[in-house]
Amino acid sequence: MYEYKFVQTHLGGIFREAKHRETIEQYAAQGWRFKQVLPVNYNQHGKPTDYEIIFERVIQ
């Protein structure tokens, strides 16, 4: 059986620095495995602005 963690982040842009690599490395060090990334918010032009990174790990 697995447990899941959902972490909202952004992948950068003109005024924001991307933090996805640091987030993935941080959770991997805690035993979480990267599963998937999904867009969760969009700007007025339909471009994704925020994402949810999904992690999983085996329940001990």
N, CA, C, O and CB atoms as a CASP TS submission, in Angstrom:
PFRMAT TS
TARGET T0000
AUTHOR 0000-0000-0000
METHOD Language model
MODEL 1
PARENT N/A
ATOM      1  N   MET     1       0.844  -1.170   0.000  1.00  0.00           N
ATOM      2  CA  MET     1       0.000   0.000   0.000  1.00  0.00           C
ATOM      3  C   MET     1       0.894   1.239   0.000  1.00  0.00           C
ATOM      4  O   MET     1       1.983   1.230   0.575  1.00  0.00           O
ATOM      5  CB  MET     1      -0.963  -0.006   1.219  1.00  0.00           C
ATOM      6  N   TYR     2       0.428   2.292  -0.643  1.00  0.00           N
ATOM      7  CA  TYR     2       1.190   3.524  -0.772  1.00  0.00           C
ATOM      8  C   TYR     2       0.477   4.685  -0.097  1.00  0.00           C
ATOM      9  O   TYR     2      -0.745   4.684   0.056  1.00  0.00           O
ATOM     10  CB  TYR     2       1.436   3.842  -2.237  1.00  0.00           C
ATOM     11  N   GLU     3       1.268   5.674   0.303  1.00  0.00           N
ATOM     12  CA  GLU     3       0.717   6.945   0.741  1.00  0.00           C
ATOM     13  C   GLU     3       1.212   8.004  -0.236  1.00  0.00           C
ATOM     14  O   GLU     3       2.254   7.835  -0.870  1.00  0.00           O
ATOM     15  CB  GLU     3       1.129   7.281   2.225  1.00  0.00           C
ATOM     16  N   TYR     4       0.466   9.092  -0.353  1.00  0.00           N
ATOM     17  CA  TYR     4       0.773  10.120  -1.339  1.00  0.00           C
ATOM     18  C   TYR     4       0.860  11.486  -0.674  1.00  0.00           C
ATOM     19  O   TYR     4       0.187  11.760   0.319  1.00  0.00           O
ATOM     20  CB  TYR     4      -0.282  10.136  -2.452  1.00  0.00           C
ATOM     21  N   LYS     5       1.707  12.335  -1.247  1.00  0.00           N
ATOM     22  CA  LYS     5       1.852  13.716  -0.790  1.00  0.00           C
ATOM     23  C   LYS     5       1.724  14.602  -2.017  1.00  0.00           C
ATOM     24  O   LYS     5       2.297  14.313  -3.067  1.00  0.00           O
ATOM     25  CB  LYS     5       3.226  13.952  -0.046  1.00  0.00           C
ATOM     26  N   PHE     6       0.964  15.688  -1.874  1.00  0.00           N
ATOM     27  CA  PHE     6       0.703  16.621  -2.959  1.00  0.00           C
ATOM     28  C   PHE     6       1.292  17.974  -2.581  1.00  0.00           C
ATOM     29  O   PHE     6       0.901  18.562  -1.573  1.00  0.00           O
ATOM     30  CB  PHE     6      -0.825  16.734  -3.254  1.00  0.00           C
ATOM     31  N   VAL     7       2.235  18.473  -3.388  1.00  0.00           N
ATOM     32  CA  VAL     7       2.947  19.709  -3.074  1.00  0.00           C
ATOM     33  C   VAL     7       2.754  20.692  -4.219  1.00  0.00           C
ATOM     34  O   VAL     7       3.108  20.400  -5.361  1.00  0.00           O
ATOM     35  CB  VAL     7       4.461  19.440  -2.823  1.00  0.00           C
ATOM     36  N   GLN     8       2.192  21.858  -3.912  1.00  0.00           N
ATOM     37  CA  GLN     8       1.981  22.862  -4.951  1.00  0.00           C
ATOM     38  C   GLN     8       3.254  23.693  -5.129  1.00  0.00           C
ATOM     39  O   GLN     8       3.894  24.081  -4.152  1.00  0.00           O
ATOM     40  CB  GLN     8       0.776  23.777  -4.598  1.00  0.00           C
ATOM     41  N   THR     9       3.610  23.958  -6.384  1.00  0.00           N
ATOM     42  CA  THR     9       4.813  24.727  -6.706  1.00  0.00           C
ATOM     43  C   THR     9       4.604  25.427  -8.041  1.00  0.00           C
ATOM     44  O   THR     9       3.553  25.283  -8.665  1.00  0.00           O
ATOM     45  CB  THR     9       6.076  23.812  -6.751  1.00  0.00           C
ATOM     46  N   HIS    10       5.605  26.186  -8.477  1.00  0.00           N
ATOM     47  CA  HIS    10       5.576  26.814  -9.794  1.00  0.00           C
ATOM     48  C   HIS    10       6.872  26.466 -10.517  1.00  0.00           C
ATOM     49  O   HIS    10       7.887  26.173  -9.886  1.00  0.00           O
ATOM     50  CB  HIS    10       5.391  28.366  -9.683  1.00  0.00           C
ATOM     51  N   LEU    11       6.827  26.502 -11.822  1.00  0.00           N
ATOM     52  CA  LEU    11       7.992  26.127 -12.613  1.00  0.00           C
ATOM     53  C   LEU    11       8.726  27.335 -13.176  1.00  0.00           C
ATOM     54  O   LEU    11       9.450  27.227 -14.165  1.00  0.00           O
ATOM     55  CB  LEU    11       7.578  25.216 -13.739  1.00  0.00           C
ATOM     56  N   GLY    12       8.536  28.472 -12.547  1.00  0.00           N
ATOM     57  CA  GLY    12       9.268  29.673 -12.938  1.00  0.00           C
ATOM     58  C   GLY    12       8.507  30.538 -13.907  1.00  0.00           C
ATOM     59  O   GLY    12       7.361  30.256 -14.258  1.00  0.00           O
ATOM     60  N   GLY    13       9.154  31.582 -14.328  1.00  0.00           N
ATOM     61  CA  GLY    13       8.558  32.532 -15.248  1.00  0.00           C
ATOM     62  C   GLY    13       9.382  33.806 -15.231  1.00  0.00           C
ATOM     63  O   GLY    13      10.522  33.808 -14.767  1.00  0.00           O
ATOM     64  N   ILE    14       8.819  34.873 -15.728  1.00  0.00           N
ATOM     65  CA  ILE    14       9.549  36.136 -15.816  1.00  0.00           C
ATOM     66  C   ILE    14       9.931  36.658 -14.436  1.00  0.00           C
ATOM     67  O   ILE    14      11.061  37.105 -14.237  1.00  0.00           O
ATOM     68  CB  ILE    14       8.714  37.177 -16.551  1.00  0.00           C
ATOM     69  N   PHE    15       9.008  36.607 -13.486  1.00  0.00           N
ATOM     70  CA  PHE    15       9.250  37.196 -12.169  1.00  0.00           C
ATOM     71  C   PHE    15       9.418  36.165 -11.061  1.00  0.00           C
ATOM     72  O   PHE    15       9.576  36.534  -9.897  1.00  0.00           O
ATOM     73  CB  PHE    15       8.126  38.117 -11.816  1.00  0.00           C
ATOM     74  N   ARG    16       9.386  34.887 -11.399  1.00  0.00           N
ATOM     75  CA  ARG    16       9.476  33.852 -10.370  1.00  0.00           C
ATOM     76  C   ARG    16      10.523  32.822 -10.757  1.00  0.00           C
ATOM     77  O   ARG    16      10.629  32.422 -11.917  1.00  0.00           O
ATOM     78  CB  ARG    16       8.109  33.172 -10.153  1.00  0.00           C
ATOM     79  N   GLU    17      11.287  32.406  -9.769  1.00  0.00           N
ATOM     80  CA  GLU    17      12.310  31.389  -9.983  1.00  0.00           C
ATOM     81  C   GLU    17      11.696  29.998  -9.812  1.00  0.00           C
ATOM     82  O   GLU    17      10.882  29.780  -8.914  1.00  0.00           O
ATOM     83  CB  GLU    17      13.498  31.590  -9.005  1.00  0.00           C
ATOM     84  N   ALA    18      12.084  29.076 -10.663  1.00  0.00           N
ATOM     85  CA  ALA    18      11.588  27.699 -10.565  1.00  0.00           C
ATOM     86  C   ALA    18      12.137  27.034  -9.310  1.00  0.00           C
ATOM     87  O   ALA    18      13.311  27.202  -8.981  1.00  0.00           O
ATOM     88  CB  ALA    18      11.978  26.881 -11.821  1.00  0.00           C
ATOM     89  N   LYS    19      11.293  26.279  -8.606  1.00  0.00           N
ATOM     90  CA  LYS    19      11.691  25.598  -7.376  1.00  0.00           C
ATOM     91  C   LYS    19      11.451  24.090  -7.443  1.00  0.00           C
ATOM     92  O   LYS    19      11.619  23.397  -6.439  1.00  0.00           O
ATOM     93  CB  LYS    19      10.939  26.182  -6.195  1.00  0.00           C
ATOM     94  N   HIS    20      11.062  23.573  -8.606  1.00  0.00           N
ATOM     95  CA  HIS    20      10.670  22.164  -8.698  1.00  0.00           C
ATOM     96  C   HIS    20      11.810  21.205  -8.408  1.00  0.00           C
ATOM     97  O   HIS    20      11.586  20.170  -7.780  1.00  0.00           O
ATOM     98  CB  HIS    20      10.120  21.878 -10.063  1.00  0.00           C
ATOM     99  N   ARG    21      13.006  21.508  -8.836  1.00  0.00           N
ATOM    100  CA  ARG    21      14.133  20.587  -8.598  1.00  0.00           C
ATOM    101  C   ARG    21      14.445  20.478  -7.114  1.00  0.00           C
ATOM    102  O   ARG    21      14.651  19.383  -6.591  1.00  0.00           O
ATOM    103  CB  ARG    21      15.385  21.055  -9.362  1.00  0.00           C
ATOM    104  N   GLU    22      14.478  21.626  -6.439  1.00  0.00           N
ATOM    105  CA  GLU    22      14.738  21.615  -4.999  1.00  0.00           C
ATOM    106  C   GLU    22      13.652  20.856  -4.243  1.00  0.00           C
ATOM    107  O   GLU    22      13.937  20.124  -3.295  1.00  0.00           O
ATOM    108  CB  GLU    22      14.841  23.045  -4.468  1.00  0.00           C
ATOM    109  N   THR    23      12.406  21.038  -4.671  1.00  0.00           N
ATOM    110  CA  THR    23      11.278  20.354  -4.027  1.00  0.00           C
ATOM    111  C   THR    23      11.398  18.841  -4.204  1.00  0.00           C
ATOM    112  O   THR    23      11.222  18.092  -3.244  1.00  0.00           O
ATOM    113  CB  THR    23       9.935  20.854  -4.608  1.00  0.00           C
ATOM    114  N   ILE    24      11.695  18.386  -5.417  1.00  0.00           N
ATOM    115  CA  ILE    24      11.823  16.951  -5.680  1.00  0.00           C
ATOM    116  C   ILE    24      12.983  16.363  -4.882  1.00  0.00           C
ATOM    117  O   ILE    24      12.847  15.288  -4.299  1.00  0.00           O
ATOM    118  CB  ILE    24      12.026  16.690  -7.187  1.00  0.00           C
ATOM    119  N   GLU    25      14.119  17.052  -4.848  1.00  0.00           N
ATOM    120  CA  GLU    25      15.275  16.560  -4.092  1.00  0.00           C
ATOM    121  C   GLU    25      14.982  16.508  -2.591  1.00  0.00           C
ATOM    122  O   GLU    25      15.387  15.566  -1.910  1.00  0.00           O
ATOM    123  CB  GLU    25      16.498  17.448  -4.356  1.00  0.00           C
ATOM    124  N   GLN    26      14.287  17.509  -2.081  1.00  0.00           N
ATOM    125  CA  GLN    26      13.940  17.557  -0.658  1.00  0.00           C
ATOM    126  C   GLN    26      13.074  16.360  -0.267  1.00  0.00           C
ATOM    127  O   GLN    26      13.354  15.695   0.730  1.00  0.00           O
ATOM    128  CB  GLN    26      13.208  18.869  -0.329  1.00  0.00           C
ATOM    129  N   TYR    27      12.038  16.084  -1.033  1.00  0.00           N
ATOM    130  CA  TYR    27      11.145  14.978  -0.701  1.00  0.00           C
ATOM    131  C   TYR    27      11.793  13.622  -0.973  1.00  0.00           C
ATOM    132  O   TYR    27      11.520  12.661  -0.253  1.00  0.00           O
ATOM    133  CB  TYR    27       9.850  15.099  -1.487  1.00  0.00           C
ATOM    134  N   ALA    28      12.634  13.524  -1.983  1.00  0.00           N
ATOM    135  CA  ALA    28      13.351  12.275  -2.256  1.00  0.00           C
ATOM    136  C   ALA    28      14.255  11.914  -1.082  1.00  0.00           C
ATOM    137  O   ALA    28      14.384  10.739  -0.739  1.00  0.00           O
ATOM    138  CB  ALA    28      14.182  12.396  -3.552  1.00  0.00           C
ATOM    139  N   ALA    29      14.875  12.904  -0.468  1.00  0.00           N
ATOM    140  CA  ALA    29      15.732  12.658   0.697  1.00  0.00           C
ATOM    141  C   ALA    29      14.940  12.128   1.888  1.00  0.00           C
ATOM    142  O   ALA    29      15.508  11.511   2.789  1.00  0.00           O
ATOM    143  CB  ALA    29      16.459  13.938   1.093  1.00  0.00           C
ATOM    144  N   GLN    30      13.628  12.369   1.893  1.00  0.00           N
ATOM    145  CA  GLN    30      12.749  11.886   2.965  1.00  0.00           C
ATOM    146  C   GLN    30      12.094  10.547   2.610  1.00  0.00           C
ATOM    147  O   GLN    30      11.233  10.060   3.343  1.00  0.00           O
ATOM    148  CB  GLN    30      11.667  12.928   3.265  1.00  0.00           C
ATOM    149  N   GLY    31      12.501   9.960   1.496  1.00  0.00           N
ATOM    150  CA  GLY    31      11.978   8.657   1.111  1.00  0.00           C
ATOM    151  C   GLY    31      10.790   8.697   0.160  1.00  0.00           C
ATOM    152  O   GLY    31      10.222   7.652  -0.156  1.00  0.00           O
ATOM    153  N   TRP    32      10.405   9.879  -0.301  1.00  0.00           N
ATOM    154  CA  TRP    32       9.299   9.997  -1.246  1.00  0.00           C
ATOM    155  C   TRP    32       9.819   9.802  -2.669  1.00  0.00           C
ATOM    156  O   TRP    32      10.941  10.194  -2.986  1.00  0.00           O
ATOM    157  CB  TRP    32       8.597  11.373  -1.103  1.00  0.00           C
ATOM    158  N   ARG    33       9.002   9.198  -3.515  1.00  0.00           N
ATOM    159  CA  ARG    33       9.335   8.992  -4.923  1.00  0.00           C
ATOM    160  C   ARG    33       8.451   9.894  -5.768  1.00  0.00           C
ATOM    161  O   ARG    33       7.235   9.933  -5.585  1.00  0.00           O
ATOM    162  CB  ARG    33       9.161   7.497  -5.335  1.00  0.00           C
ATOM    163  N   PHE    34       9.076  10.628  -6.705  1.00  0.00           N
ATOM    164  CA  PHE    34       8.322  11.467  -7.632  1.00  0.00           C
ATOM    165  C   PHE    34       7.393  10.588  -8.458  1.00  0.00           C
ATOM    166  O   PHE    34       7.822   9.580  -9.020  1.00  0.00           O
ATOM    167  CB  PHE    34       9.275  12.281  -8.554  1.00  0.00           C
ATOM    168  N   LYS    35       6.123  10.968  -8.529  1.00  0.00           N
ATOM    169  CA  LYS    35       5.137  10.190  -9.274  1.00  0.00           C
ATOM    170  C   LYS    35       4.656  10.923 -10.524  1.00  0.00           C
ATOM    171  O   LYS    35       4.656  10.360 -11.619  1.00  0.00           O
ATOM    172  CB  LYS    35       3.952   9.862  -8.383  1.00  0.00           C
ATOM    173  N   GLN    36       4.241  12.197 -10.353  1.00  0.00           N
ATOM    174  CA  GLN    36       3.639  12.921 -11.470  1.00  0.00           C
ATOM    175  C   GLN    36       3.566  14.409 -11.138  1.00  0.00           C
ATOM    176  O   GLN    36       3.631  14.795  -9.971  1.00  0.00           O
ATOM    177  CB  GLN    36       2.227  12.363 -11.792  1.00  0.00           C
ATOM    178  N   VAL    37       3.432  15.238 -12.167  1.00  0.00           N
ATOM    179  CA  VAL    37       3.199  16.667 -11.983  1.00  0.00           C
ATOM    180  C   VAL    37       1.972  17.057 -12.809  1.00  0.00           C
ATOM    181  O   VAL    37       1.823  16.643 -13.959  1.00  0.00           O
ATOM    182  CB  VAL    37       4.460  17.510 -12.402  1.00  0.00           C
ATOM    183  N   LEU    38       1.097  17.862 -12.200  1.00  0.00           N
ATOM    184  CA  LEU    38      -0.136  18.283 -12.860  1.00  0.00           C
ATOM    185  C   LEU    38      -0.289  19.795 -12.767  1.00  0.00           C
ATOM    186  O   LEU    38      -0.011  20.365 -11.712  1.00  0.00           O
ATOM    187  CB  LEU    38      -1.359  17.580 -12.236  1.00  0.00           C
ATOM    188  N   PRO    39      -0.717  20.462 -13.827  1.00  0.00           N
ATOM    189  CA  PRO    39      -1.014  21.896 -13.721  1.00  0.00           C
ATOM    190  C   PRO    39      -2.298  22.090 -12.919  1.00  0.00           C
ATOM    191  O   PRO    39      -3.257  21.337 -13.085  1.00  0.00           O
ATOM    192  CB  PRO    39      -1.146  22.545 -15.134  1.00  0.00           C
ATOM    193  N   VAL    40      -2.314  23.112 -12.039  1.00  0.00           N
ATOM    194  CA  VAL    40      -3.506  23.347 -11.215  1.00  0.00           C
ATOM    195  C   VAL    40      -4.076  24.754 -11.376  1.00  0.00           C
ATOM    196  O   VAL    40      -5.251  24.971 -11.080  1.00  0.00           O
ATOM    197  CB  VAL    40      -3.177  23.105  -9.761  1.00  0.00           C
ATOM    198  N   ASN    41      -3.277  25.710 -11.836  1.00  0.00           N
ATOM    199  CA  ASN    41      -3.762  27.071 -12.072  1.00  0.00           C
ATOM    200  C   ASN    41      -3.252  27.551 -13.424  1.00  0.00           C
ATOM    201  O   ASN    41      -2.157  27.188 -13.855  1.00  0.00           O
ATOM    202  CB  ASN    41      -3.307  28.037 -10.934  1.00  0.00           C
ATOM    203  N   TYR    42      -4.061  28.370 -14.083  1.00  0.00           N
ATOM    204  CA  TYR    42      -3.730  28.859 -15.417  1.00  0.00           C
ATOM    205  C   TYR    42      -3.870  30.384 -15.456  1.00  0.00           C
ATOM    206  O   TYR    42      -4.662  30.960 -14.711  1.00  0.00           O
ATOM    207  CB  TYR    42      -4.641  28.197 -16.488  1.00  0.00           C
ATOM    208  N   ASN    43      -3.088  31.032 -16.335  1.00  0.00           N
ATOM    209  CA  ASN    43      -3.260  32.473 -16.508  1.00  0.00           C
ATOM    210  C   ASN    43      -4.395  32.737 -17.496  1.00  0.00           C
ATOM    211  O   ASN    43      -5.043  31.800 -17.962  1.00  0.00           O
ATOM    212  CB  ASN    43      -1.943  33.133 -17.000  1.00  0.00           C
ATOM    213  N   GLN    44      -4.636  34.004 -17.813  1.00  0.00           N
ATOM    214  CA  GLN    44      -5.755  34.369 -18.683  1.00  0.00           C
ATOM    215  C   GLN    44      -5.573  33.907 -20.126  1.00  0.00           C
ATOM    216  O   GLN    44      -6.502  33.996 -20.929  1.00  0.00           O
ATOM    217  CB  GLN    44      -5.948  35.859 -18.659  1.00  0.00           C
ATOM    218  N   HIS    45      -4.365  33.409 -20.459  1.00  0.00           N
ATOM    219  CA  HIS    45      -4.106  32.914 -21.810  1.00  0.00           C
ATOM    220  C   HIS    45      -4.111  31.383 -21.877  1.00  0.00           C
ATOM    221  O   HIS    45      -3.818  30.801 -22.922  1.00  0.00           O
ATOM    222  CB  HIS    45      -2.770  33.447 -22.307  1.00  0.00           C
ATOM    223  N   GLY    46      -4.445  30.741 -20.764  1.00  0.00           N
ATOM    224  CA  GLY    46      -4.513  29.285 -20.734  1.00  0.00           C
ATOM    225  C   GLY    46      -3.193  28.586 -20.450  1.00  0.00           C
ATOM    226  O   GLY    46      -3.115  27.359 -20.517  1.00  0.00           O
ATOM    227  N   LYS    47      -2.150  29.359 -20.131  1.00  0.00           N
ATOM    228  CA  LYS    47      -0.857  28.771 -19.818  1.00  0.00           C
ATOM    229  C   LYS    47      -0.808  28.404 -18.332  1.00  0.00           C
ATOM    230  O   LYS    47      -1.185  29.219 -17.490  1.00  0.00           O
ATOM    231  CB  LYS    47       0.292  29.746 -20.183  1.00  0.00           C
ATOM    232  N   PRO    48      -0.350  27.196 -17.995  1.00  0.00           N
ATOM    233  CA  PRO    48      -0.250  26.810 -16.581  1.00  0.00           C
ATOM    234  C   PRO    48       0.722  27.735 -15.836  1.00  0.00           C
ATOM    235  O   PRO    48       1.785  28.082 -16.349  1.00  0.00           O
ATOM    236  CB  PRO    48       0.211  25.333 -16.454  1.00  0.00           C
ATOM    237  N   THR    49       0.334  28.123 -14.622  1.00  0.00           N
ATOM    238  CA  THR    49       1.182  28.972 -13.787  1.00  0.00           C
ATOM    239  C   THR    49       1.636  28.262 -12.515  1.00  0.00           C
ATOM    240  O   THR    49       2.717  28.551 -12.001  1.00  0.00           O
ATOM    241  CB  THR    49       0.443  30.245 -13.426  1.00  0.00           C
ATOM    242  N   ASP    50       0.847  27.361 -12.015  1.00  0.00           N
ATOM    243  CA  ASP    50       1.176  26.611 -10.804  1.00  0.00           C
ATOM    244  C   ASP    50       0.920  25.128 -11.051  1.00  0.00           C
ATOM    245  O   ASP    50       0.055  24.738 -11.835  1.00  0.00           O
ATOM    246  CB  ASP    50       0.347  27.119  -9.588  1.00  0.00           C
ATOM    247  N   TYR    51       1.701  24.330 -10.356  1.00  0.00           N
ATOM    248  CA  TYR    51       1.652  22.888 -10.560  1.00  0.00           C
ATOM    249  C   TYR    51       1.582  22.172  -9.224  1.00  0.00           C
ATOM    250  O   TYR    51       1.984  22.716  -8.195  1.00  0.00           O
ATOM    251  CB  TYR    51       2.871  22.409 -11.360  1.00  0.00           C
ATOM    252  N   GLU    52       1.074  20.957  -9.245  1.00  0.00           N
ATOM    253  CA  GLU    52       1.071  20.097  -8.076  1.00  0.00           C
ATOM    254  C   GLU    52       1.992  18.915  -8.382  1.00  0.00           C
ATOM    255  O   GLU    52       1.786  18.182  -9.350  1.00  0.00           O
ATOM    256  CB  GLU    52      -0.388  19.619  -7.711  1.00  0.00           C
ATOM    257  N   ILE    53       3.005  18.747  -7.543  1.00  0.00           N
ATOM    258  CA  ILE    53       3.911  17.616  -7.687  1.00  0.00           C
ATOM    259  C   ILE    53       3.396  16.512  -6.774  1.00  0.00           C
ATOM    260  O   ILE    53       3.139  16.749  -5.594  1.00  0.00           O
ATOM    261  CB  ILE    53       5.397  18.010  -7.341  1.00  0.00           C
ATOM    262  N   ILE    54       3.247  15.320  -7.310  1.00  0.00           N
ATOM    263  CA  ILE    54       2.718  14.196  -6.548  1.00  0.00           C
ATOM    264  C   ILE    54       3.865  13.234  -6.246  1.00  0.00           C
ATOM    265  O   ILE    54       4.608  12.823  -7.137  1.00  0.00           O
ATOM    266  CB  ILE    54       1.568  13.476  -7.326  1.00  0.00           C
ATOM    267  N   PHE    55       3.985  12.889  -4.970  1.00  0.00           N
ATOM    268  CA  PHE    55       4.994  11.939  -4.497  1.00  0.00           C
ATOM    269  C   PHE    55       4.301  10.741  -3.891  1.00  0.00           C
ATOM    270  O   PHE    55       3.164  10.844  -3.429  1.00  0.00           O
ATOM    271  CB  PHE    55       5.947  12.595  -3.468  1.00  0.00           C
ATOM    272  N   GLU    56       4.979   9.597  -3.888  1.00  0.00           N
ATOM    273  CA  GLU    56       4.445   8.411  -3.229  1.00  0.00           C
ATOM    274  C   GLU    56       5.549   7.696  -2.470  1.00  0.00           C
ATOM    275  O   GLU    56       6.731   7.847  -2.776  1.00  0.00           O
ATOM    276  CB  GLU    56       3.796   7.463  -4.250  1.00  0.00           C
ATOM    277  N   ARG    57       5.147   6.920  -1.482  1.00  0.00           N
ATOM    278  CA  ARG    57       6.078   6.025  -0.793  1.00  0.00           C
ATOM    279  C   ARG    57       5.290   4.899  -0.176  1.00  0.00           C
ATOM    280  O   ARG    57       4.099   5.030   0.106  1.00  0.00           O
ATOM    281  CB  ARG    57       6.903   6.777   0.287  1.00  0.00           C
ATOM    282  N   VAL    58       5.969   3.793   0.029  1.00  0.00           N
ATOM    283  CA  VAL    58       5.341   2.622   0.617  1.00  0.00           C
ATOM    284  C   VAL    58       5.057   2.918   2.086  1.00  0.00           C
ATOM    285  O   VAL    58       5.904   3.454   2.802  1.00  0.00           O
ATOM    286  CB  VAL    58       6.242   1.357   0.459  1.00  0.00           C
ATOM    287  N   ILE    59       3.864   2.563   2.517  1.00  0.00           N
ATOM    288  CA  ILE    59       3.500   2.709   3.931  1.00  0.00           C
ATOM    289  C   ILE    59       4.240   1.637   4.712  1.00  0.00           C
ATOM    290  O   ILE    59       4.115   0.451   4.408  1.00  0.00           O
ATOM    291  CB  ILE    59       1.943   2.596   4.147  1.00  0.00           C
ATOM    292  N   GLN    60       4.995   2.035   5.698  1.00  0.00           N
ATOM    293  CA  GLN    60       5.786   1.115   6.511  1.00  0.00           C
ATOM    294  C   GLN    60       4.940   0.464   7.592  1.00  0.00           C
ATOM    295  O   GLN    60       5.447  -0.343   8.371  1.00  0.00           O
ATOM    296  CB  GLN    60       6.965   1.843   7.141  1.00  0.00           C
TER
END
